[in-house]
Amino acid sequence: MSKHPSSAAAGGVGVCFPFGFPFGVVAQRGPLRYNQDSGTVAPEGEMPMDTLKHKDLPFWESLPLTSKKHPDEQSVINVGGVQIGGPELVFIAGPCSIESIEQIRTVARAVKGHAHILRGGAFKPRTSPYSFQGLAEEGLAMLQAAAAEVGMPTVSEVVSPEDVDLVAAYVDMLQIGARNMQNYALLRKVRQCQKPMLLKRGPAATIEEWLLSAEYIMSAGNPKVVLCERGIRTFETLTRNTLDISAVPIIKHLSHLPIIIDPSHAAGRWNLVEPLALAAVAAGADGLMIEVHPHPEDALSDGPQSLLPERYCRLVESARELRLLLEGRGLHA
């Protein structure tokens, strides 16, 4: 007997939800509308427009694109030839901020062989207006050049709708940062771009809100979304954020989208990055995004949470060994 529940409704595919949530039914993926007359949800265009009206839907009916159609469904997102969500654990590494061509080149060369995707911030949404805000297009050009030298795809954050086309011209994947997870103007803009999106969870966002933000992107026809858990705000003060490790198995049950973990922003301290990263691998994460800097003490942003390249490479080896051990025991295969 299957341990996964399924919908008994005819003509549709059951959407799996844990913990006693009712099951929605999704006949196909695409723009949806609520029919107020019949009380049903259907793909846009199936009913006369005069009967189609928007209405707030309950949680289990509001995630037609991010939720699983069947228990084994798993999306694999291609980022410049790197498959996120497949059998291989994916590593994204690089500095918080791109500071110079020498800095990003040094990191790219150091992590080559231990990272699949090179990251670096060119537009930085900082809490203080007096903090380093990034090098903008100049930084994007540096990231592109450094990645080309080592043959790696790239990801960088976009913070405003007017910069989407600019960032997309330089990188293989666009990042929606935690502060912008519910910036709906930005979500509407990026969903017009067909490049993969890395969607970080907001520091005060529920998992439902996070998935609904992914729905914003996917509802316009871009299914290439990767989720990133980076910690949420709690009462704890000894870490920068609190890593919600439970988000990994919950997302794995609810959604077909890949999920990676950013232990750097969760920890805020370099010596906590490794244990949090290994915990994420044990929980079943599809990948890790880790900040790496050749001179963390001189970094213009987030130096305390950045790993030296050699320490990062050792962490990758440990994470790969743990993944193999778990797969050998029939877990996360």
C-alpha positions as CSV (number, residue, x, y, z in Angstrom):
1,M,0.0,0.0,0.0
2,S,1.4,3.4,-1.0
3,K,2.3,5.7,1.8
4,H,1.3,8.7,-0.4
5,P,-2.3,9.7,-0.4
6,S,-4.0,10.4,-3.7
7,S,-7.1,12.2,-4.9
8,A,-10.3,10.2,-5.6
9,A,-11.7,12.9,-7.9
10,A,-12.3,11.8,-11.4
11,G,-10.6,13.4,-14.4
12,G,-7.8,15.1,-12.4
13,V,-4.5,14.3,-10.8
14,G,-4.2,14.2,-7.0
15,V,-2.0,16.9,-5.4
16,C,-0.2,15.5,-2.3
17,F,-0.3,17.5,0.9
18,P,0.9,16.3,4.3
19,F,-0.5,16.6,7.8
20,G,-4.2,16.1,6.8
21,F,-4.5,18.9,4.3
22,P,-7.3,18.3,1.7
23,F,-6.2,17.5,-1.8
24,G,-6.6,19.8,-4.7
25,V,-7.1,18.5,-8.2
26,V,-5.0,19.8,-11.1
27,A,-6.1,18.7,-14.6
28,Q,-3.3,20.7,-16.3
29,R,-0.8,23.4,-15.5
30,G,-1.5,26.9,-16.8
31,P,-3.3,30.1,-15.8
32,L,-6.3,29.4,-13.6
33,R,-9.5,31.2,-12.8
34,Y,-12.2,30.6,-10.2
35,N,-15.7,30.0,-11.5
36,Q,-18.0,31.6,-8.9
37,D,-21.1,30.0,-10.3
38,S,-19.9,26.4,-10.0
39,G,-17.3,26.9,-7.2
40,T,-14.6,25.2,-9.2
41,V,-11.1,26.1,-10.5
42,A,-10.3,25.5,-14.1
43,P,-7.7,26.5,-16.7
44,E,-8.3,29.9,-18.2
45,G,-10.3,29.7,-21.4
46,E,-12.4,26.6,-20.5
47,M,-15.4,28.7,-19.4
48,P,-17.0,31.8,-20.8
49,M,-15.2,34.9,-19.6
50,D,-18.4,36.4,-18.1
51,T,-18.5,33.5,-15.6
52,L,-14.8,33.7,-14.7
53,K,-14.1,35.7,-11.6
54,H,-11.1,35.9,-9.3
55,K,-11.6,34.6,-5.8
56,D,-9.3,33.9,-2.9
57,L,-8.6,30.2,-2.7
58,P,-7.7,28.0,0.2
59,F,-4.1,26.9,0.6
60,W,-4.5,23.5,-1.0
61,E,-6.2,25.0,-4.1
62,S,-3.9,28.0,-4.6
63,L,-0.7,26.1,-5.6
64,P,-1.7,24.4,-8.9
65,L,1.8,25.0,-10.5
66,T,4.2,24.4,-7.6
67,S,2.4,21.4,-6.0
68,K,3.1,17.8,-7.0
69,K,0.7,16.0,-9.4
70,H,2.0,12.7,-8.1
71,P,4.3,11.7,-5.2
72,D,7.4,11.0,-7.4
73,E,7.2,14.2,-9.5
74,Q,10.5,16.1,-9.4
75,S,11.4,19.0,-11.6
76,V,15.0,19.3,-12.8
77,I,16.1,22.9,-13.7
78,N,18.9,23.3,-16.2
79,V,21.2,26.3,-15.5
80,G,23.8,26.6,-18.2
81,G,24.2,22.8,-18.4
82,V,24.0,22.2,-14.6
83,Q,21.0,20.1,-13.5
84,I,19.5,21.3,-10.2
85,G,17.1,18.7,-8.8
86,G,18.7,15.7,-10.4
87,P,20.8,13.0,-8.7
88,E,23.9,15.1,-8.2
89,L,24.2,17.5,-5.3
90,V,24.8,21.0,-6.7
91,F,27.1,23.6,-5.3
92,I,26.8,27.4,-5.9
93,A,29.8,29.4,-4.6
94,G,31.2,32.8,-4.7
95,P,31.5,36.1,-2.8
96,C,28.6,38.0,-1.4
97,S,29.6,41.1,-3.4
98,I,31.8,41.4,-6.5
99,E,34.5,43.8,-5.4
100,S,37.0,43.7,-8.3
101,I,38.0,41.5,-11.2
102,E,40.9,40.1,-9.3
103,Q,38.7,39.1,-6.4
104,I,36.1,37.3,-8.4
105,R,38.7,35.6,-10.6
106,T,40.5,34.4,-7.5
107,V,37.4,32.8,-6.2
108,A,36.3,31.3,-9.5
109,R,39.7,29.6,-10.0
110,A,39.8,28.4,-6.3
111,V,36.3,26.8,-6.4
112,K,36.5,25.3,-9.8
113,G,36.1,21.6,-9.4
114,H,34.2,22.1,-6.2
115,A,31.3,24.2,-7.5
116,H,28.9,24.0,-10.4
117,I,27.7,27.6,-10.5
118,L,29.5,30.9,-9.7
119,R,27.6,33.4,-7.7
120,G,28.3,37.1,-7.0
121,G,26.3,40.2,-6.1
122,A,26.4,43.2,-8.3
123,F,23.2,44.9,-7.0
124,K,23.1,44.7,-3.2
125,P,20.0,45.5,-1.2
126,R,21.6,46.5,2.1
127,T,19.9,47.2,5.4
128,S,22.0,50.4,5.8
129,P,22.1,53.1,3.1
130,Y,25.7,53.6,4.0
131,S,26.8,50.0,3.2
132,F,28.4,49.0,0.0
133,Q,25.6,48.7,-2.6
134,G,27.5,46.8,-5.3
135,L,29.2,47.6,-8.6
136,A,26.0,47.2,-10.8
137,E,26.7,46.5,-14.4
138,E,30.5,46.7,-14.0
139,G,30.2,43.9,-11.4
140,L,28.1,41.8,-13.7
141,A,30.7,42.1,-16.5
142,M,33.4,41.0,-14.0
143,L,31.3,38.0,-13.0
144,Q,30.6,37.0,-16.6
145,A,34.3,37.3,-17.5
146,A,35.5,35.3,-14.4
147,A,33.0,32.5,-15.0
148,A,33.9,32.3,-18.7
149,E,37.5,31.6,-17.8
150,V,36.6,28.6,-15.7
151,G,33.6,27.4,-17.7
152,M,30.9,27.9,-15.1
153,P,27.4,29.3,-15.3
154,T,26.4,32.2,-13.1
155,V,23.8,33.5,-10.8
156,S,23.3,37.0,-9.5
157,E,20.5,38.9,-7.7
158,V,18.2,41.4,-9.3
159,V,16.6,43.9,-6.9
160,S,14.4,46.1,-9.1
161,P,12.1,45.5,-12.1
162,E,14.0,48.0,-14.3
163,D,17.2,46.0,-13.9
164,V,15.8,42.6,-14.9
165,D,16.8,42.8,-18.6
166,L,20.2,44.1,-17.7
167,V,21.0,41.3,-15.2
168,A,19.5,38.7,-17.5
169,A,21.9,39.8,-20.3
170,Y,24.9,38.8,-18.1
171,V,23.9,35.8,-16.0
172,D,22.5,32.3,-16.5
173,M,20.2,32.4,-13.5
174,L,18.5,35.4,-11.7
175,Q,18.2,35.4,-8.0
176,I,15.2,36.9,-6.2
177,G,16.5,37.8,-2.8
178,A,14.8,37.3,0.6
179,R,13.8,40.9,0.9
180,N,12.2,40.8,-2.5
181,M,10.3,37.5,-2.2
182,Q,7.0,39.4,-2.0
183,N,8.0,42.3,-4.3
184,Y,5.2,41.6,-6.7
185,A,6.2,44.2,-9.2
186,L,9.6,42.4,-9.5
187,L,8.0,39.0,-9.6
188,R,5.7,40.1,-12.5
189,K,8.7,41.4,-14.4
190,V,11.0,38.4,-14.0
191,R,8.3,36.0,-15.0
192,Q,8.5,37.5,-18.5
193,C,12.1,36.3,-18.6
194,Q,12.6,32.7,-19.5
195,K,15.9,32.3,-17.6
196,P,15.9,30.1,-14.4
197,M,15.0,31.8,-11.2
198,L,16.5,31.3,-7.7
199,L,13.7,32.3,-5.3
200,K,14.9,32.9,-1.7
201,R,12.5,32.6,1.2
202,G,11.7,35.8,3.0
203,P,12.9,36.1,6.6
204,A,9.3,36.3,7.9
205,A,7.6,34.3,5.2
206,T,5.6,31.1,5.7
207,I,6.2,28.2,3.3
208,E,2.8,28.8,1.8
209,E,3.7,32.5,1.0
210,W,7.0,31.3,-0.4
211,L,5.3,28.8,-2.8
212,L,2.8,31.5,-3.8
213,S,5.6,33.7,-4.8
214,A,6.9,30.9,-7.0
215,E,3.3,30.6,-8.5
216,Y,3.6,34.3,-9.5
217,I,6.6,33.4,-11.7
218,M,5.3,30.1,-13.0
219,S,1.8,31.4,-13.8
220,A,3.2,33.4,-16.7
221,G,4.8,30.4,-18.3
222,N,8.3,30.2,-16.7
223,P,8.5,26.9,-14.9
224,K,12.2,27.2,-14.2
225,V,12.2,28.0,-10.5
226,V,14.6,26.8,-7.8
227,L,13.7,27.5,-4.1
228,C,16.3,28.6,-1.6
229,E,15.9,28.4,2.2
230,R,18.3,30.9,3.9
231,G,16.9,31.1,7.4
232,I,14.0,32.9,9.0
233,R,13.8,35.5,11.8
234,T,13.2,34.1,15.3
235,F,13.9,35.2,18.8
236,E,17.4,33.7,18.6
237,T,20.3,36.2,18.5
238,L,23.3,34.0,18.4
239,T,22.8,33.3,14.7
240,R,22.0,35.8,11.9
241,N,18.8,33.9,11.1
242,T,17.4,30.5,12.1
243,L,17.8,27.8,9.4
244,D,14.4,26.2,9.0
245,I,15.7,22.7,8.2
246,S,12.2,21.4,8.2
247,A,11.5,23.3,5.0
248,V,13.4,20.8,3.0
249,P,11.3,17.7,3.7
250,I,8.1,19.8,3.7
251,I,8.9,21.2,0.3
252,K,9.9,17.8,-0.9
253,H,6.5,16.5,0.0
254,L,4.5,19.5,-1.2
255,S,6.3,20.6,-4.3
256,H,8.1,19.2,-7.4
257,L,10.5,22.2,-7.4
258,P,14.1,21.8,-6.3
259,I,15.2,23.3,-3.0
260,I,18.7,24.4,-2.1
261,I,20.0,25.7,1.2
262,D,22.1,28.9,1.9
263,P,23.8,28.1,5.3
264,S,25.9,31.3,5.1
265,H,23.0,33.7,5.6
266,A,21.4,31.4,8.1
267,A,24.5,31.3,10.2
268,G,26.1,34.7,9.9
269,R,29.3,33.1,11.2
270,W,31.7,31.1,9.2
271,N,32.2,28.4,11.8
272,L,28.5,27.4,11.7
273,V,28.3,27.1,7.9
274,E,29.7,23.6,7.7
275,P,27.3,21.9,10.3
276,L,24.3,23.6,8.9
277,A,25.3,22.7,5.3
278,L,25.7,19.0,6.3
279,A,22.4,19.1,8.1
280,A,20.8,20.4,4.9
281,V,22.3,17.5,2.9
282,A,21.1,15.0,5.5
283,A,17.6,16.5,5.2
284,G,17.6,16.0,1.4
285,A,18.4,19.4,-0.1
286,D,19.2,19.4,-3.8
287,G,22.2,21.7,-3.4
288,L,24.0,24.3,-1.3
289,M,24.8,28.0,-1.9
290,I,27.8,29.1,0.1
291,E,29.7,32.4,0.3
292,V,33.4,32.2,-0.4
293,H,36.0,35.0,-0.2
294,P,39.8,34.9,-0.4
295,H,40.1,37.5,2.4
296,P,36.9,37.5,4.5
297,E,38.4,40.0,7.0
298,D,38.6,42.6,4.1
299,A,35.2,41.8,2.5
300,L,32.9,44.7,1.8
301,S,29.9,42.7,2.8
302,D,29.2,39.6,4.9
303,G,32.8,38.8,5.6
304,P,32.1,37.0,8.9
305,Q,30.0,34.4,7.2
306,S,32.3,33.8,4.3
307,L,34.5,30.7,4.0
308,L,38.1,30.7,2.8
309,P,38.3,28.8,-0.5
310,E,40.3,25.9,1.0
311,R,37.8,25.4,3.8
312,Y,34.9,25.6,1.3
313,C,36.5,22.8,-0.8
314,R,36.8,20.6,2.3
315,L,33.2,21.2,3.1
316,V,32.2,20.1,-0.4
317,E,34.1,16.9,-0.1
318,S,32.4,16.2,3.3
319,A,28.9,17.0,1.8
320,R,29.5,14.7,-1.2
321,E,30.6,11.9,1.1
322,L,27.5,12.3,3.3
323,R,25.3,12.3,0.2
324,L,26.8,9.0,-1.0
325,L,26.4,7.5,2.5
326,L,22.7,8.4,2.6
327,E,22.1,7.1,-0.9
328,G,23.9,3.9,0.0
329,R,21.3,3.5,2.7
330,G,18.4,4.2,0.3
331,L,17.9,7.8,1.4
332,H,17.6,10.8,-1.0
333,A,18.4,8.7,-4.0
